[in-house]
Amino acid sequence: MTASLPLVRYPAPDAALARRGEQTISCATYLGEVAAVAARLPGRSRVINLCQDRYRFAVMLGAALVRQQVTLLPPNATPGMLAQLTTAYPDLYLCRDTAIEAGCIQAMDYPDDLTIAPESSVPSFPADQPAIVLFTSGSTGMPQPQPRSWGALATSAQAAGLRLLNDGLAGATIVATVPHQHSYGIESSVMLGLSHGLVLDCGRPLLPGDIVTRLQAAGRPSILVTTPVHLKALVADTGDLPPVDLVVSATAPLTQDLAALAESRFRASLVEIYGCSEAGQLATRLTAGQAEWNCLDGITLRQEDGHTYASGEPVGSPQPLSDVIELHSPGRFLLRDRFADLVNIAGKRNSIGYLTHQLLAVPGVKDGVFLLPQADSARLMAFAVAPDQDAAAITAELRLRIDPAFLPRPLILVDALPRNSLGKLPREALLALAKTRS
């Protein structure tokens, strides 16, 4: 018989579950709202949850589970993406709490007229119940669907909490700069809280000043869930940063120097999470002092024919990973490169990640990236944000750092790179940028 796992784990019905401005929302109120919204949902099998308020997103997630509806979490809500989802999933509707254009999809506005009776009974769902469909980020091509069961989501959140949390973080408020429609976002800003009795901050601050304001309002204990892009902007601010009790980072490689600086500025430990949409969160490291990654409890890695596979209850069925991994044991490894990043030019091999790292190390370069426009291309190109530099000077510095075969032809200076809300650079966006400069 399939085990059932609870929607939430809070110490008492009146425990704080979310905070919106000055309003504190209890676990009992959340459960009552889940039941009330579930009763209003259309009789369809799948829902795109586009609620921007983190609490309302969590309510819709629970309500969909109650109605045995699968939640789709696309990487964006563009008309083209929604049209693709309509074709792939005909029995579909979306829920929104802001003015998002639904196109031809049936839309449900998050109800503002709910009559809520606080509820103390916590619903449970079978571990094998389909819960969500995530999509790869699109940084290496078209997004691909990645289904996750409720059991995989819930056990992954439990494993992450055992690694990240201690007694001093009981009841901590999670302030997150990442969207909850992404794998990292739903796991670390929603599921971590629901599974360990933490408080969800309903907003999603992006600018350094807004992040500082939300952290100050959250008080202590608090957890900042963020990305290297946001951390870089925060530590570059010369103002005082409020102390927090834990910083969590993911979505892109974090340098040891930035991790150490963030720990110093926030007076807290920084834990980096390694994971992917295909398998969820897999491992952590204290980046300021560690290069090696340690798998979460219940997750093991194995290698076969040059590929690495993750398995364990939090992962579900074994999943191949898209990264080049140096495996030291089933639970310990070094992360090298992404397979999609590897390039071969003039018989020489390198990786986009390494080349981009060298570009970012050039004095005056604020942001940058290498790009191989086509798989069979014999030339790389690169974009750089460097207000006080010219392309010739940057190229001359690169010549000292990398083999001439990998020098970008051309190197294009831009005002900004087309990063998405996670700080990633989708390949399609870079190719579109390249077309405008060709």
C-alpha positions as CSV (number, residue, x, y, z in Angstrom):
1,M,0.0,0.0,0.0
2,T,1.4,3.4,-1.0
3,A,2.3,5.6,1.9
4,S,0.6,9.0,2.4
5,L,2.5,12.2,3.3
6,P,1.0,15.3,4.9
7,L,0.7,18.6,3.1
8,V,2.2,20.6,6.0
9,R,4.1,19.9,9.2
10,Y,3.6,22.7,11.8
11,P,3.7,22.3,15.6
12,A,0.2,23.7,16.1
13,P,-2.8,25.0,14.1
14,D,-2.2,28.6,15.3
15,A,1.5,28.5,14.2
16,A,2.5,31.2,11.7
17,L,2.7,29.9,8.2
18,A,3.0,33.0,6.1
19,R,3.5,36.8,6.4
20,R,2.1,39.4,4.1
21,G,3.2,42.9,5.2
22,E,2.0,43.2,8.8
23,Q,-0.5,40.3,8.4
24,T,0.5,36.9,9.9
25,I,-1.4,33.9,8.4
26,S,-1.7,30.8,10.6
27,C,-1.5,27.2,9.5
28,A,-5.2,26.7,10.3
29,T,-6.1,29.6,8.1
30,Y,-4.0,28.2,5.3
31,L,-5.7,24.8,5.6
32,G,-9.1,26.4,5.6
33,E,-8.2,28.4,2.4
34,V,-6.9,25.3,0.7
35,A,-10.2,23.6,1.3
36,A,-12.2,26.6,0.2
37,V,-10.2,27.1,-3.0
38,A,-10.3,23.4,-3.8
39,A,-14.1,23.6,-3.8
40,R,-13.9,26.3,-6.5
41,L,-11.5,24.7,-8.9
42,P,-12.8,23.7,-12.4
43,G,-13.1,20.0,-13.1
44,R,-10.0,19.7,-15.1
45,S,-6.9,17.5,-14.7
46,R,-4.1,20.1,-14.9
47,V,-3.6,23.7,-13.8
48,I,-0.9,26.3,-14.5
49,N,-0.3,28.0,-11.2
50,L,0.7,31.6,-12.1
51,C,0.0,33.1,-8.6
52,Q,2.7,35.7,-7.9
53,D,2.0,35.9,-4.2
54,R,3.9,33.1,-2.6
55,Y,1.2,32.3,0.0
56,R,-1.5,32.1,-2.7
57,F,0.8,29.9,-4.8
58,A,1.1,27.6,-1.9
59,V,-2.7,27.5,-1.4
60,M,-3.3,26.7,-5.0
61,L,-0.7,23.9,-4.8
62,G,-2.5,22.4,-1.9
63,A,-5.9,22.8,-3.5
64,A,-4.8,21.2,-6.7
65,L,-3.5,18.2,-4.8
66,V,-6.8,17.9,-2.9
67,R,-8.6,17.7,-6.3
68,Q,-5.9,15.4,-7.7
69,Q,-4.9,18.0,-10.3
70,V,-1.4,18.3,-11.6
71,T,0.3,21.7,-11.3
72,L,2.3,22.8,-14.3
73,L,5.1,25.2,-13.7
74,P,6.4,26.6,-17.0
75,P,9.6,28.7,-17.1
76,N,7.6,31.7,-18.3
77,A,4.1,32.8,-19.1
78,T,4.7,34.2,-22.6
79,P,1.9,33.6,-25.2
80,G,4.1,31.2,-27.1
81,M,4.8,29.1,-24.0
82,L,1.1,29.0,-23.0
83,A,0.2,28.0,-26.6
84,Q,2.7,25.1,-26.4
85,L,1.2,23.9,-23.1
86,T,-2.3,24.1,-24.6
87,T,-1.3,21.8,-27.4
88,A,0.6,19.4,-25.1
89,Y,-2.1,19.4,-22.3
90,P,-5.6,20.0,-23.7
91,D,-7.4,19.5,-20.4
92,L,-5.9,22.6,-18.9
93,Y,-6.7,25.8,-17.1
94,L,-4.6,28.5,-15.3
95,C,-5.0,30.3,-12.0
96,R,-3.6,33.9,-11.6
97,D,-3.7,36.6,-9.0
98,T,-2.4,39.4,-11.3
99,A,-3.3,40.6,-14.8
100,I,-1.6,37.9,-16.8
101,E,-2.9,37.3,-20.4
102,A,-4.3,33.7,-20.6
103,G,-4.7,33.6,-24.4
104,C,-7.0,30.7,-25.3
105,I,-6.6,28.9,-21.9
106,Q,-9.5,28.9,-19.5
107,A,-8.5,31.3,-16.7
108,M,-9.5,31.4,-13.0
109,D,-8.7,34.5,-11.0
110,Y,-7.6,33.7,-7.4
111,P,-10.8,34.2,-5.4
112,D,-10.9,37.2,-3.1
113,D,-14.4,36.4,-1.7
114,L,-13.6,33.2,0.1
115,T,-15.5,32.3,3.3
116,I,-12.8,30.5,5.3
117,A,-13.4,28.3,8.3
118,P,-10.0,27.7,10.0
119,E,-9.2,24.0,9.6
120,S,-6.9,21.9,11.9
121,S,-7.1,18.6,9.9
122,V,-4.1,18.2,7.7
123,P,-4.7,16.5,4.3
124,S,-2.3,13.7,3.2
125,F,-1.7,12.5,-0.3
126,P,-0.3,9.2,-1.6
127,A,3.4,9.4,-2.3
128,D,2.9,8.3,-5.9
129,Q,0.2,10.9,-6.6
130,P,1.4,13.1,-9.6
131,A,1.9,16.6,-8.1
132,I,3.8,18.9,-10.5
133,V,5.4,19.2,-13.9
134,L,8.5,21.3,-13.9
135,F,10.3,22.3,-17.1
136,T,14.0,22.6,-17.8
137,S,15.2,26.2,-17.8
138,G,15.9,26.5,-21.5
139,S,19.5,27.6,-21.0
140,T,20.6,24.8,-23.4
141,G,17.6,24.5,-25.6
142,M,13.8,24.1,-25.6
143,P,12.2,23.5,-22.1
144,Q,11.3,19.9,-21.5
145,P,8.7,18.6,-19.1
146,Q,9.9,17.0,-15.8
147,P,7.1,15.4,-13.8
148,R,7.5,15.0,-10.0
149,S,5.3,13.0,-7.6
150,W,4.1,14.3,-4.3
151,G,6.3,11.7,-2.5
152,A,9.4,13.0,-4.4
153,L,8.6,16.6,-3.5
154,A,7.8,15.9,0.2
155,T,10.8,13.6,0.9
156,S,13.1,16.0,-0.9
157,A,11.9,18.9,1.3
158,Q,12.4,16.7,4.4
159,A,16.0,15.8,3.4
160,A,16.8,19.4,2.6
161,G,15.6,20.5,6.0
162,L,17.6,17.9,7.8
163,R,20.7,19.3,6.1
164,L,19.9,23.1,6.3
165,L,18.1,23.6,9.5
166,N,18.9,23.5,13.2
167,D,17.1,24.3,16.4
168,G,17.9,28.0,16.1
169,L,16.0,28.2,12.8
170,A,12.7,26.9,14.3
171,G,9.9,29.1,12.9
172,A,12.3,31.2,10.8
173,T,10.9,33.4,8.0
174,I,12.0,32.6,4.5
175,V,12.6,35.7,2.3
176,A,13.2,34.5,-1.3
177,T,14.3,36.5,-4.3
178,V,13.5,33.6,-6.7
179,P,10.2,32.7,-8.4
180,H,8.3,29.8,-6.9
181,Q,7.4,28.4,-10.4
182,H,11.0,27.1,-10.7
183,S,12.4,23.8,-9.2
184,Y,14.7,25.7,-6.7
185,G,12.0,28.2,-5.9
186,I,9.2,25.7,-5.1
187,E,11.6,23.5,-3.1
188,S,13.5,26.1,-1.1
189,S,10.9,28.9,-0.7
190,V,7.7,26.9,-0.4
191,M,8.2,23.2,0.3
192,L,11.0,23.7,2.8
193,G,8.7,26.0,4.8
194,L,5.5,23.8,4.6
195,S,7.5,20.7,5.5
196,H,9.4,22.2,8.5
197,G,7.0,24.7,10.1
198,L,8.7,27.8,8.7
199,V,7.1,31.2,7.7
200,L,6.7,32.1,4.0
201,D,7.3,35.7,3.2
202,C,4.6,36.4,0.5
203,G,6.6,38.8,-1.6
204,R,9.5,38.3,-4.0
205,P,11.9,41.3,-3.7
206,L,14.4,41.7,-6.5
207,L,16.3,45.0,-6.0
208,P,18.9,45.2,-3.2
209,G,16.9,47.8,-1.3
210,D,13.7,45.8,-1.5
211,I,15.5,42.6,-0.3
212,V,17.0,44.5,2.7
213,T,13.6,45.9,3.6
214,R,12.0,42.5,3.6
215,L,14.8,41.0,5.7
216,Q,14.4,43.8,8.2
217,A,10.7,43.2,8.4
218,A,11.2,39.5,8.8
219,G,13.2,39.9,11.9
220,R,15.1,36.9,13.4
221,P,15.5,34.0,12.8
222,S,15.4,34.5,9.0
223,I,16.6,32.6,5.9
224,L,17.5,34.3,2.6
225,V,16.9,32.1,-0.4
226,T,18.6,33.7,-3.4
227,T,20.9,33.4,-6.4
228,P,24.5,34.4,-7.2
229,V,23.2,37.3,-9.3
230,H,21.2,38.8,-6.4
231,L,24.1,38.1,-3.9
232,K,26.5,40.0,-6.2
233,A,24.2,43.0,-6.3
234,L,23.6,42.9,-2.5
235,V,27.3,42.7,-1.4
236,A,28.2,45.4,-4.0
237,D,25.9,47.8,-2.0
238,T,28.0,49.7,0.4
239,G,25.1,50.0,2.9
240,D,24.7,47.8,6.0
241,L,23.1,44.5,5.3
242,P,20.8,43.1,8.0
243,P,22.1,40.0,9.8
244,V,20.3,36.7,8.8
245,D,20.6,33.2,10.2
246,L,21.2,31.3,6.9
247,V,21.8,32.2,3.3
248,V,20.9,29.6,0.6
249,S,22.0,30.0,-3.0
250,A,21.4,28.0,-6.2
251,T,20.7,28.2,-10.0
252,A,24.3,29.1,-11.1
253,P,27.8,28.4,-9.9
254,L,28.9,30.5,-6.9
255,T,32.5,31.5,-6.5
256,Q,34.3,31.0,-3.2
257,D,35.1,34.7,-3.0
258,L,31.5,35.8,-3.4
259,A,30.3,33.1,-0.9
260,A,32.9,34.3,1.7
261,L,32.0,38.0,1.2
262,A,28.2,37.2,1.5
263,E,28.9,35.3,4.8
264,S,30.8,38.3,6.1
265,R,28.2,40.8,5.1
266,F,25.2,38.9,6.4
267,R,27.0,37.4,9.4
268,A,25.6,33.9,8.6
269,S,26.6,30.7,6.9
270,L,26.0,30.3,3.2
271,V,24.9,26.9,1.8
272,E,24.9,26.3,-1.9
273,I,22.4,23.8,-3.3
274,Y,23.1,21.6,-6.4
275,G,20.1,20.3,-8.3
276,C,18.2,20.3,-11.5
277,S,14.6,20.3,-12.8
278,E,15.0,16.6,-13.7
279,A,15.9,15.3,-10.3
280,G,15.3,18.2,-7.8
281,Q,17.8,19.2,-5.1
282,L,20.6,16.7,-4.7
283,A,23.5,18.0,-2.7
284,T,24.9,20.9,-0.7
285,R,28.2,22.5,0.2
286,L,29.5,25.3,2.4
287,T,31.0,27.1,-0.6
288,A,33.2,29.5,1.3
289,G,35.3,26.7,2.5
290,Q,34.4,23.6,0.5
291,A,34.8,22.5,-3.1
292,E,33.2,19.1,-2.6
293,W,29.5,18.5,-2.7
294,N,27.7,16.2,-0.3
295,C,24.4,14.4,-1.3
296,L,21.3,14.9,0.8
297,D,20.3,11.9,2.9
298,G,18.6,9.3,0.8
299,I,20.3,10.3,-2.5
300,T,23.1,8.4,-4.1
301,L,25.0,8.8,-7.4
302,R,26.5,6.2,-9.7
303,Q,28.3,6.4,-13.0
304,E,27.9,4.3,-16.1
305,D,29.2,4.8,-19.6
306,G,30.5,8.3,-18.8
307,H,27.2,9.6,-17.4
308,T,26.1,10.1,-13.8
309,Y,22.8,9.0,-12.4
310,A,21.0,10.2,-9.3
311,S,18.7,7.8,-7.4
312,G,16.8,7.6,-4.1
313,E,13.4,8.3,-2.7
314,P,13.7,12.1,-3.0
315,V,14.5,11.8,-6.7
316,G,12.0,9.1,-7.7
317,S,13.1,7.0,-10.6
318,P,16.9,7.2,-11.4
319,Q,17.7,10.3,-13.3
320,P,20.7,11.0,-15.6
321,L,22.5,14.3,-14.8
322,S,23.6,16.8,-17.4
323,D,26.8,17.6,-15.7
324,V,30.4,16.3,-15.8
325,I,30.9,15.0,-12.3
326,E,34.1,13.7,-10.6
327,L,32.6,11.1,-8.2
328,H,34.5,10.4,-5.0
329,S,31.9,8.2,-3.4
330,P,28.2,7.5,-3.9
331,G,27.5,10.7,-1.8
332,R,30.5,13.0,-2.5
333,F,31.6,14.6,-5.7
334,L,33.2,17.6,-7.5
335,L,31.2,19.4,-10.1
336,R,33.1,20.0,-13.3
337,D,31.1,21.2,-16.4
338,R,27.8,20.7,-18.1
339,F,27.9,18.3,-21.1
340,A,26.1,20.9,-23.2
341,D,28.9,23.4,-22.3
342,L,31.7,21.3,-23.8
343,V,33.0,22.6,-27.1
344,N,35.6,21.3,-29.5
345,I,37.3,23.8,-31.8
346,A,40.3,23.0,-34.0
347,G,40.6,19.7,-32.2
348,K,40.8,21.3,-28.8
349,R,38.3,20.9,-25.9
350,N,37.1,23.4,-23.4
351,S,33.8,24.4,-21.7
352,I,31.6,27.4,-22.0
353,G,31.6,27.7,-18.2
354,Y,35.3,27.9,-17.9
355,L,35.6,30.4,-20.8
356,T,32.9,32.5,-19.2
357,H,34.7,32.4,-15.9
358,Q,37.8,33.8,-17.5
359,L,35.8,36.5,-19.2
360,L,34.2,37.6,-15.9
361,A,37.7,37.7,-14.3
362,V,38.9,40.4,-16.7
363,P,39.1,43.8,-14.9
364,G,36.2,46.0,-15.8
365,V,33.8,43.2,-17.0
366,K,30.6,43.4,-14.9
367,D,28.8,40.6,-16.6
368,G,29.5,38.3,-19.6
369,V,29.0,35.0,-21.4
370,F,30.5,32.9,-24.2
371,L,28.2,31.4,-26.8
372,L,28.6,28.7,-29.5
373,P,25.9,29.8,-32.0
374,Q,25.6,26.4,-33.7
375,A,26.8,23.0,-32.7
376,D,29.0,22.7,-35.8
377,S,30.3,26.2,-35.6
378,A,34.1,26.7,-35.7
379,R,33.9,30.0,-33.9
380,L,32.7,31.2,-30.5
381,M,31.3,34.6,-29.7
382,A,30.9,36.4,-26.4
383,F,29.0,39.2,-24.9
384,A,30.3,41.5,-22.2
385,V,28.9,44.3,-20.0
386,A,31.9,46.5,-19.4
387,P,31.0,50.2,-19.3
388,D,34.7,51.4,-19.0
389,Q,36.4,48.9,-21.3
390,D,36.6,48.4,-25.1
391,A,36.4,45.1,-26.9
392,A,40.0,45.2,-28.0
393,A,41.3,45.5,-24.5
394,I,39.1,42.7,-23.2
395,T,40.2,40.4,-26.0
396,A,43.9,41.2,-25.3
397,E,43.4,40.2,-21.6
398,L,41.6,37.0,-22.7
399,R,44.5,36.1,-24.9
400,L,46.6,35.9,-21.7
401,R,44.0,33.5,-20.1
402,I,42.8,31.1,-22.8
403,D,44.0,29.3,-25.9
404,P,43.7,31.5,-29.0
405,A,41.4,28.9,-30.6
406,F,38.7,29.8,-28.1
407,L,39.0,33.6,-28.4
408,P,35.5,35.0,-29.2
409,R,35.0,36.2,-32.8
410,P,33.3,38.6,-32.2
411,L,33.3,40.0,-28.7
412,I,30.3,42.2,-28.4
413,L,29.8,44.9,-25.7
414,V,26.2,45.3,-24.5
415,D,24.4,47.3,-21.8
416,A,22.9,44.2,-20.2
417,L,22.5,40.5,-20.7
418,P,19.0,39.0,-21.2
419,R,18.9,37.2,-17.8
420,N,15.7,35.7,-16.6
421,S,14.2,36.0,-13.1
422,L,16.6,33.3,-11.9
423,G,19.6,35.1,-13.3
424,K,20.0,32.5,-16.0
425,L,20.7,33.1,-19.7
426,P,18.4,31.0,-21.8
427,R,20.0,30.0,-25.0
428,E,17.1,31.3,-27.1
429,A,17.5,34.8,-25.6
430,L,21.3,34.8,-26.3
431,L,20.7,33.7,-29.9
432,A,18.1,36.4,-30.3
433,L,20.6,38.9,-29.0
434,A,23.2,37.6,-31.4
435,K,20.9,38.2,-34.3
436,T,20.4,41.8,-33.4
437,R,24.2,42.3,-33.5
438,S,25.0,40.3,-36.6
